[in-house]
Amino acid sequence: MVSLFWRTFLFLSLLLLGCIFAWLQTFRALEFKPRALQSAQQLATMVNLTRAALVHADSIARVSLIKTLVDQENVRIAVREPSDTFLLYDQDELGRSISEALAGMLGENTIVAREMNGFRGLWIGFEIDQETYWLLADPERLQVVEGFTWLVWLAIAIGTSLLGAAVFTRLINRPLKLLSVATSQVREGDFQDKLLDENVPTAEIREVNIGFNRMARQLRKAEQDRTLMLAGISHDLRTPLSRLRLETEMSVTDPEARAHMAEDIEQVNAIIDKFLDYARADHLTLQTVALADVVRQASQPLFKHEQLKIKIQVPDRIRVKSDPVELRRVLSNLLENALRYGHTPSPPQEGGAGTVEVDVYASETGRWVTLTVRDHGPGVPDAVLGRLTEPFFRADQARTSALGSGLGLAIVSKTLNRMGGDFTLGNHPQGGLMATLKLLKA
């Protein structure tokens, strides 16, 4: 995909190049005919003056005149003999135009040649009282601009035009570049008072910057209000939950009922924590992290579950750029998700809930590290696989024991995106759900 800079630069370059070539053709067309007429008039004037001087000069003065013409004007006079051989001055359109113009000015018998008896030059044959003469003029009088000179000037014009197009394109696209950077900052949760300059001289860009900054401030206020509201809800809910927990321990005599009630209260607390994690607005701090250490830290609390078997294959050498706290929370979410839903399809053992096998392995590809967390459970139907990362969505028909808030995978996807990575879900060919984390290699 071509960027806006290069597309604008290309359009400006094509426009300028087209104008240069049009100017060149126009200049050549307007310069050609006047140049031919001017050259013909100069030559005709020279011939007429020479003719008049020779006619009115005596024999002694004529010799002196011819010598003066040779010394000062580089013009030679010779008698034209019938045996003279010559090549007409008609090798290009300019030469033919000059020859026709001279014939019209000096008479039909006028000859313009580029070579006479093997001698190259600008030879003009004319008559004086029935006598014929040759006048040898300087060929540089008709010298035209050579192709190489045109190429040099054309290269200079094109180079200057392209440089100017690049400068103008950069100036035009700079506000859009700044807007793109500011948009990325807002997307990452960085709401500053003035992300864009509100004092730029261009009125349209100034209005856009002012509107964007106002939008960023409103988003920051909305984010702060949401965080404050969730914190208040969390506080207001946890207080009665704590009283319920205390009342349960003191008033419920049936141990089984007490355990179930305590479990329900803990589940509500866990759901509140999920809400707060999803609404988290703090910024990530990316640093170099040993991936194997984070995986071990995230899986350590889950080893107490006897039905869970975790197989970790993450080399110690792998380093990634991430926030270690957030990455550990991501892995904990995935492992808890596998523990909750990844039971093997085989019938569970008596008195148990069945075993859960989880494979965690990593690989390196270029500048990326791919971490895969795979369970051996029933997997998820392809029809709902793409919606698992949507907030509050749960594929209950595939995982009937769903008791969470439906935010776990949404939190994972959101966090990976904020760390510059990627998160995808898929069914393993041999069964089970496979979560793939793509992280930047340090």
C-alpha positions as CSV (number, residue, x, y, z in Angstrom):
1,M,0.0,0.0,0.0
2,V,1.4,3.4,-1.1
3,S,1.6,6.0,1.7
4,L,0.0,9.4,1.4
5,F,3.5,11.0,1.1
6,W,4.6,9.0,-1.9
7,R,1.2,9.3,-3.6
8,T,1.2,13.1,-3.2
9,F,4.8,13.3,-4.3
10,L,4.1,11.1,-7.3
11,F,1.1,13.3,-8.4
12,L,3.1,16.5,-7.9
13,S,6.1,15.1,-9.8
14,L,3.9,14.0,-12.7
15,L,2.3,17.5,-12.8
16,L,5.7,19.3,-12.8
17,L,7.3,17.0,-15.3
18,G,4.3,17.4,-17.6
19,C,4.6,21.2,-17.3
20,I,8.3,21.0,-18.0
21,F,7.9,19.0,-21.2
22,A,5.0,21.2,-22.4
23,W,7.2,24.3,-21.7
24,L,10.1,22.7,-23.6
25,Q,8.0,21.9,-26.7
26,T,6.3,25.3,-26.6
27,F,9.7,27.1,-26.3
28,R,11.2,25.1,-29.2
29,A,8.1,25.7,-31.4
30,L,8.1,29.5,-30.7
31,E,11.9,29.8,-31.0
32,F,12.3,27.8,-34.2
33,K,10.6,30.0,-36.8
34,P,11.8,33.4,-35.4
35,R,15.4,32.0,-35.3
36,A,15.2,30.9,-38.9
37,L,13.9,34.3,-40.1
38,Q,16.4,36.2,-38.0
39,S,19.3,34.1,-39.4
40,A,18.1,34.5,-43.0
41,Q,17.8,38.2,-42.6
42,Q,21.3,38.5,-41.2
43,L,22.7,36.5,-44.0
44,A,20.7,38.4,-46.6
45,T,21.9,41.7,-45.2
46,M,25.5,40.5,-45.4
47,V,25.1,39.4,-49.0
48,N,23.4,42.6,-50.0
49,L,26.1,44.7,-48.3
50,T,28.8,42.7,-49.9
51,R,27.1,42.8,-53.3
52,A,26.7,46.6,-53.1
53,A,30.3,47.1,-51.9
54,L,31.7,45.0,-54.8
55,V,29.5,46.8,-57.4
56,H,30.5,50.3,-56.4
57,A,34.2,49.6,-55.6
58,D,36.9,49.9,-58.2
59,S,39.4,47.0,-58.7
60,I,41.9,48.3,-56.1
61,A,39.3,49.1,-53.4
62,R,37.6,45.7,-54.2
63,V,40.8,43.9,-53.2
64,S,41.0,45.9,-49.9
65,L,37.3,45.2,-49.3
66,I,37.7,41.5,-49.7
67,K,40.7,41.4,-47.3
68,T,38.7,43.5,-44.7
69,L,35.8,41.1,-45.0
70,V,38.1,38.1,-44.4
71,D,39.9,39.7,-41.4
72,Q,37.0,41.3,-39.6
73,E,33.9,39.4,-40.5
74,N,35.4,36.0,-41.4
75,V,33.6,36.3,-44.8
76,R,35.3,35.1,-48.0
77,I,34.3,35.9,-51.6
78,A,35.0,33.5,-54.4
79,V,34.0,33.3,-58.1
80,R,31.4,30.6,-58.7
81,E,32.4,28.3,-61.6
82,P,30.0,26.1,-63.5
83,S,32.1,23.1,-62.5
84,D,31.7,23.7,-58.8
85,T,30.1,20.9,-56.8
86,F,28.2,21.5,-53.6
87,L,25.8,20.0,-51.0
88,L,22.7,21.9,-50.2
89,Y,22.1,23.2,-46.7
90,D,19.0,21.0,-46.2
91,Q,20.1,18.5,-43.5
92,D,17.4,19.6,-41.1
93,E,14.2,21.7,-41.0
94,L,16.0,24.8,-39.8
95,G,18.4,24.7,-42.7
96,R,15.6,24.2,-45.2
97,S,13.7,27.1,-43.7
98,I,16.8,29.4,-43.9
99,S,17.4,28.4,-47.5
100,E,13.8,29.1,-48.5
101,A,13.9,32.5,-46.7
102,L,17.2,33.5,-48.4
103,A,15.8,32.5,-51.8
104,G,12.8,34.7,-51.2
105,M,15.0,37.7,-50.2
106,L,17.9,37.3,-52.7
107,G,16.3,35.7,-55.6
108,E,15.4,32.3,-56.9
109,N,18.9,31.5,-58.1
110,T,20.4,31.9,-54.6
111,I,22.1,28.7,-53.4
112,V,22.8,27.9,-49.7
113,A,25.2,25.0,-49.4
114,R,27.0,23.3,-46.5
115,E,29.9,22.1,-48.6
116,M,31.5,23.4,-51.9
117,N,34.2,21.5,-53.8
118,G,34.9,19.4,-50.6
119,F,35.2,22.5,-48.3
120,R,32.7,22.6,-45.5
121,G,31.1,25.8,-44.4
122,L,28.2,28.1,-45.0
123,W,28.3,28.8,-48.7
124,I,25.9,31.3,-50.3
125,G,25.8,31.6,-54.0
126,F,24.5,34.9,-55.5
127,E,24.7,37.0,-58.6
128,I,26.2,40.4,-59.4
129,D,25.4,41.7,-62.9
130,Q,25.1,38.3,-64.5
131,E,28.3,37.2,-62.6
132,T,28.0,34.5,-60.0
133,Y,29.9,34.4,-56.7
134,W,30.3,32.4,-53.5
135,L,30.2,34.0,-50.1
136,L,31.6,31.8,-47.3
137,A,30.1,32.9,-44.0
138,D,30.9,31.7,-40.5
139,P,28.7,28.5,-39.9
140,E,28.4,29.4,-36.2
141,R,26.0,32.2,-37.2
142,L,23.4,29.4,-37.6
143,Q,24.5,27.3,-34.7
144,V,21.5,25.9,-32.7
145,V,21.3,24.7,-29.2
146,E,22.6,21.1,-29.2
147,G,20.7,18.1,-27.8
148,F,23.2,17.6,-25.0
149,T,22.7,21.2,-23.8
150,W,18.9,20.6,-23.8
151,L,19.4,17.5,-21.7
152,V,21.5,19.3,-19.2
153,W,18.9,22.1,-18.7
154,L,16.2,19.5,-18.7
155,A,18.0,17.5,-16.0
156,I,18.4,20.6,-13.9
157,A,14.8,21.5,-14.2
158,I,13.6,18.0,-13.4
159,G,15.9,17.7,-10.4
160,T,14.8,21.1,-9.0
161,S,11.1,20.2,-9.6
162,L,11.4,16.8,-7.8
163,L,13.2,18.3,-4.9
164,G,10.6,21.0,-4.6
165,A,7.8,18.4,-4.9
166,A,9.4,16.4,-2.0
167,V,9.7,19.5,0.2
168,F,6.1,20.6,-0.5
169,T,4.8,17.1,0.0
170,R,6.6,16.8,3.3
171,L,5.1,20.1,4.5
172,I,1.6,19.1,3.4
173,N,1.8,15.7,5.0
174,R,3.4,16.8,8.3
175,P,0.1,17.8,10.0
176,L,-1.4,14.4,9.0
177,K,1.7,12.6,10.4
178,L,1.4,14.5,13.7
179,L,-2.4,13.7,13.7
180,S,-1.6,10.0,13.2
181,V,0.9,10.0,16.0
182,A,-1.6,11.7,18.3
183,T,-4.3,9.2,17.4
184,S,-1.9,6.4,18.3
185,Q,-1.3,8.0,21.7
186,V,-5.0,8.3,22.4
187,R,-5.6,4.7,21.3
188,E,-3.0,3.7,23.9
189,G,-4.7,5.7,26.6
190,D,-2.4,8.7,26.6
191,F,-4.7,11.7,27.1
192,Q,-2.6,14.8,27.3
193,D,-4.0,18.4,27.5
194,K,-2.4,19.4,24.1
195,L,-1.5,16.5,21.9
196,L,-1.5,18.8,18.8
197,D,-0.4,22.4,18.3
198,E,-3.3,24.8,18.4
199,N,-1.3,27.8,17.2
200,V,-0.4,26.6,13.7
201,P,-0.8,29.3,11.0
202,T,-3.1,27.3,8.8
203,A,-6.7,27.9,9.8
204,E,-8.0,24.5,8.7
205,I,-5.3,22.5,10.4
206,R,-5.7,24.7,13.5
207,E,-9.4,23.9,13.7
208,V,-8.7,20.1,13.3
209,N,-6.0,20.3,16.1
210,I,-8.3,22.2,18.5
211,G,-11.1,19.7,17.8
212,F,-8.8,16.7,18.3
213,N,-7.4,18.1,21.6
214,R,-11.0,18.8,22.8
215,M,-11.9,15.2,22.0
216,A,-8.9,13.8,23.8
217,R,-9.8,15.8,26.9
218,Q,-13.4,14.6,26.8
219,L,-12.1,11.0,26.4
220,R,-9.8,11.4,29.3
221,K,-12.6,12.7,31.5
222,A,-14.9,9.9,30.4
223,E,-12.1,7.4,31.2
224,Q,-11.6,8.9,34.6
225,D,-15.3,8.9,35.3
226,R,-15.6,5.3,34.3
227,T,-12.6,4.3,36.5
228,L,-14.0,6.2,39.4
229,M,-17.5,4.7,38.9
230,L,-16.1,1.1,38.7
231,A,-13.9,1.7,41.8
232,G,-17.0,3.0,43.6
233,I,-19.1,0.0,42.5
234,S,-16.3,-2.3,43.5
235,H,-16.1,-0.7,47.0
236,D,-19.9,-0.7,47.4
237,L,-20.2,-4.3,46.4
238,R,-17.2,-5.7,48.3
239,T,-18.5,-4.3,51.6
240,P,-21.8,-6.2,51.7
241,L,-20.0,-9.2,50.2
242,S,-17.6,-9.2,53.2
243,R,-20.5,-9.0,55.6
244,L,-22.2,-11.8,53.8
245,R,-19.1,-13.9,54.0
246,L,-18.8,-13.2,57.8
247,E,-22.5,-13.9,58.3
248,T,-22.2,-17.2,56.3
249,E,-19.3,-18.4,58.5
250,M,-21.1,-17.6,61.7
251,S,-24.7,-18.4,60.9
252,V,-24.8,-21.3,58.4
253,T,-24.3,-24.5,60.3
254,D,-24.4,-26.9,57.3
255,P,-20.7,-27.2,56.2
256,E,-21.6,-28.0,52.6
257,A,-24.1,-25.1,52.3
258,R,-21.5,-22.8,53.9
259,A,-18.9,-23.9,51.4
260,H,-21.2,-23.3,48.4
261,M,-22.1,-19.9,49.7
262,A,-18.5,-18.9,50.2
263,E,-17.7,-20.2,46.7
264,D,-20.5,-18.0,45.3
265,I,-19.2,-14.9,47.2
266,E,-15.6,-15.6,45.9
267,Q,-17.0,-15.9,42.3
268,V,-18.7,-12.5,42.6
269,N,-15.4,-11.1,43.9
270,A,-13.6,-12.6,40.9
271,I,-16.1,-11.1,38.5
272,I,-15.6,-7.7,40.1
273,D,-11.8,-8.1,39.6
274,K,-12.4,-9.0,35.9
275,F,-14.4,-5.8,35.4
276,L,-11.7,-3.7,36.9
277,D,-9.0,-5.4,34.9
278,Y,-10.9,-4.8,31.6
279,A,-11.4,-1.2,32.5
280,R,-7.8,-0.6,33.5
281,A,-6.5,2.7,32.1
282,D,-2.9,2.7,33.4
283,H,-0.1,2.6,30.8
284,L,2.1,-0.3,30.1
285,T,5.9,-0.2,30.7
286,L,7.6,-2.4,28.1
287,Q,10.9,-3.9,29.1
288,T,13.0,-6.9,28.3
289,V,11.5,-10.0,30.0
290,A,12.6,-13.6,30.2
291,L,9.5,-15.4,28.8
292,A,10.2,-18.7,30.6
293,D,10.3,-16.9,34.0
294,V,6.9,-15.2,33.4
295,V,5.3,-18.5,32.3
296,R,6.6,-20.3,35.5
297,Q,5.3,-17.4,37.7
298,A,1.9,-17.5,36.1
299,S,1.5,-21.3,36.3
300,Q,2.9,-21.7,39.8
301,P,-0.4,-20.9,41.6
302,L,-2.2,-23.4,39.5
303,F,-0.1,-26.4,40.5
304,K,-2.3,-26.9,43.6
305,H,-5.0,-28.2,41.3
306,E,-4.4,-32.0,41.1
307,Q,-6.5,-32.4,38.0
308,L,-4.3,-29.9,36.1
309,K,-1.2,-31.1,34.2
310,I,0.9,-28.3,32.6
311,K,3.7,-29.1,30.2
312,I,6.0,-26.1,29.6
313,Q,8.4,-26.0,26.7
314,V,9.8,-22.4,26.7
315,P,13.6,-22.0,26.2
316,D,15.3,-19.9,28.8
317,R,17.1,-17.8,26.1
318,I,13.9,-16.2,24.7
319,R,13.5,-12.6,25.7
320,V,10.4,-10.5,24.7
321,K,9.4,-6.8,25.0
322,S,6.4,-6.6,27.3
323,D,5.1,-5.5,30.6
324,P,5.9,-8.4,33.0
325,V,2.9,-7.8,35.3
326,E,0.4,-7.6,32.4
327,L,1.9,-10.6,30.6
328,R,1.7,-12.7,33.8
329,R,-2.0,-11.6,34.1
330,V,-2.6,-12.6,30.5
331,L,-1.0,-16.1,31.0
332,S,-3.0,-16.5,34.2
333,N,-6.2,-15.8,32.4
334,L,-5.4,-18.3,29.7
335,L,-4.4,-21.0,32.1
336,E,-7.5,-20.4,34.3
337,N,-9.6,-20.6,31.1
338,A,-8.0,-23.9,30.2
339,L,-8.5,-25.2,33.8
340,R,-12.2,-24.2,33.7
341,Y,-13.1,-25.4,30.2
342,G,-10.3,-27.7,29.0
343,H,-11.3,-31.0,30.5
344,T,-10.6,-34.0,28.4
345,P,-13.6,-35.5,26.6
346,S,-13.1,-38.8,28.4
347,P,-15.5,-39.6,31.3
348,P,-14.2,-38.1,34.5
349,Q,-12.9,-40.3,37.3
350,E,-15.2,-41.0,40.2
351,G,-15.5,-38.1,42.6
352,G,-13.4,-35.9,40.3
353,A,-14.0,-33.5,37.5
354,G,-11.6,-35.1,35.0
355,T,-8.0,-34.2,34.1
356,V,-6.9,-31.0,32.3
357,E,-3.8,-31.2,30.1
358,V,-2.2,-27.9,29.0
359,D,0.8,-27.5,26.7
360,V,2.7,-24.2,26.8
361,Y,5.4,-23.8,24.1
362,A,7.2,-21.0,22.3
363,S,9.1,-20.5,19.1
364,E,11.0,-17.6,17.4
365,T,10.4,-16.3,13.9
366,G,12.3,-13.2,12.8
367,R,11.5,-10.3,15.1
368,W,8.5,-12.2,16.7
369,V,8.1,-14.7,19.5
370,T,5.1,-17.0,19.3
371,L,3.8,-18.4,22.6
372,T,1.1,-21.1,22.3
373,V,-1.2,-22.2,25.2
374,R,-3.2,-25.3,24.2
375,D,-5.6,-27.5,26.1
376,H,-6.9,-30.9,25.2
377,G,-10.5,-30.2,25.8
378,P,-13.5,-30.3,23.5
379,G,-12.5,-27.1,21.7
380,V,-15.0,-24.5,20.4
381,P,-17.3,-24.6,17.3
382,D,-15.9,-22.7,14.4
383,A,-19.1,-20.6,14.2
384,V,-18.4,-18.9,17.5
385,L,-14.6,-19.1,17.5
386,G,-14.1,-15.5,16.2
387,R,-16.4,-14.1,18.9
388,L,-14.6,-15.4,22.0
389,T,-12.6,-12.2,22.4
390,E,-15.7,-10.1,22.5
391,P,-16.5,-8.7,26.0
392,F,-19.2,-10.8,27.9
393,F,-19.4,-13.4,25.1
394,R,-19.3,-17.0,26.2
395,A,-19.6,-20.1,24.0
396,D,-21.8,-21.9,26.6
397,Q,-23.0,-24.5,24.3
398,A,-19.4,-25.8,23.9
399,R,-18.3,-25.1,27.5
400,T,-21.2,-25.7,29.7
401,S,-19.4,-25.1,32.9
402,A,-19.0,-21.4,32.1
403,L,-19.2,-19.4,35.4
404,G,-17.0,-16.4,34.7
405,S,-17.8,-12.9,33.5
406,G,-17.0,-13.4,29.9
407,L,-14.1,-10.9,30.0
408,G,-11.0,-13.1,30.3
409,L,-10.2,-13.5,26.6
410,A,-11.2,-10.0,25.9
411,I,-8.7,-8.8,28.5
412,V,-6.0,-11.0,26.9
413,S,-6.7,-9.6,23.4
414,K,-6.8,-6.0,24.6
415,T,-3.6,-6.3,26.6
416,L,-1.7,-8.0,23.7
417,N,-2.7,-5.2,21.4
418,R,-1.5,-2.6,23.8
419,M,1.9,-4.3,24.0
420,G,2.2,-4.2,20.2
421,G,1.5,-7.9,19.8
422,D,-1.3,-10.0,18.5
423,F,-3.7,-12.7,19.9
424,T,-5.5,-15.4,18.0
425,L,-7.6,-18.4,18.9
426,G,-8.1,-21.6,17.0
427,N,-8.9,-25.3,17.4
428,H,-6.0,-27.6,17.4
429,P,-6.2,-30.3,14.6
430,Q,-5.9,-33.0,17.3
431,G,-8.5,-31.4,19.6
432,G,-8.6,-28.7,22.1
433,L,-8.5,-24.9,22.0
434,M,-5.2,-23.2,21.0
435,A,-4.4,-19.7,22.1
436,T,-1.5,-18.0,20.2
437,L,0.3,-15.0,21.6
438,K,2.6,-13.0,19.2
439,L,5.1,-10.9,21.1
440,L,8.0,-8.6,20.0
441,K,11.4,-10.2,20.5
442,A,13.8,-8.2,22.5
